[in-house]
């Protein structure tokens, strides 16, 4: 079945529920994607598994996406090991009460994924029963994959790579260092670069222009042979 056919099949089975089919990715990576209402999440997962035409018997993964004011998207990928097609199921949770039905009763392998998503996003999975810490220490506070979560290391010390090299506030205003053996653009090229890009200002924003060809230092010529000394000869009779 094509991704379009997989999506259409699942939407038809869920009727009269208003599910929306689409296709994610492209070419051989294209995948049927179906958005379902929150209250129909568990039903959609069960239908994808039990329908003989879809036969999605393998649970691949489950995670979430923080959509800020719009809430959270919970996404699950299911796969048919016999028919070699898959489907992405997606539902939207309100940010104030991010709770969705657990699918562990349908796919026991989802238990680990739901625990991780609960820990990282603060999403509750009703019916799971064991949403215990999985990756973080028990004393950890907050949900690090929420977009409003502040990384403590960034508060204590700004990230040096926040901008272009040499432009970070943590860099103390240092100018970038050009790799050894690479000439400055203003010395050998005509392409202007921002001031400071080569250790000195170059280009149209107040730097030095490219040096005209006539002002470039002449290259040294070939080294002449040393004069003969003492009239000695080498092995083939030549004078050295």
PyMOL commands that set and color helices and strands:
alter all, ss='L'
color gray80, all
select helices_A, chain A and resi 3-14+27-29+38-50+68-70+110-121+152-156+169-171+185-188+213-215
alter helices_A, ss='H'
color red, helices_A
select strands_A, chain A and resi 20-24+31-35+58-66+72-79+86-93+99-101+124-126
alter strands_A, ss='S'
color yellow, strands_A
deselect
rebuild
show_as cartoon
